Amino acid sequence: MTKSELIEQIRSINRGATREFLTEFTERELNDYVRQLSMTGAPRVDYDPPGVGPATARLAV
């Protein structure tokens, strides 16, 4: 993936990241960040801690 493609992919996930800011990073750094964003983009599962109430699992939206 080119640096420009990486920047566009990042901006599609992290809309607060500006093109000007992202161009300061190397292609490798951008690629690492895309991987990190991909891993953190999975739905979270929240739960009630023990002793607080009935244990329920739900996806955080």
C-alpha positions, -999 to 999 in steps of 0.1 A, spaced: 0 0 0 13 35 -8 17 62 18 -12 80 3 -34 49 5 -24 44 41 -33 79 50 -67 76 33 -73 43 52 -64 59 85 -86 89 78 -115 67 70 -112 52 105 -98 81 125 -116 112 110 -98 135 134 -64 127 118 -55 154 92 -36 146 60 -10 172 70 -3 155 104 -2 120 89 23 130 61 49 136 88 51 99 95 70 72 76 52 46 55 62 20 81 48 40 110 16 46 91 13 8 83 18 0 120 -9 25 130 -33 10 104 -27 -24 120 -33 -10 155 -65 7 144 -77 -25 128 -72 -44 160 -89 -18 182 -118 -15 158 -134 -48 169 -165 -44 190 -159 -43 227 -177 -64 252 -187 -46 284 -198 -64 316 -210 -55 350 -183 -62 376 -191 -89 402 -211 -76 432 -225 -46 413 -255 -64 398 -265 -92 375 -237 -102 352 -246 -92 316 -226 -92 285 -234 -67 257 -217 -51 228 -207 -15 233 -222 6 206 
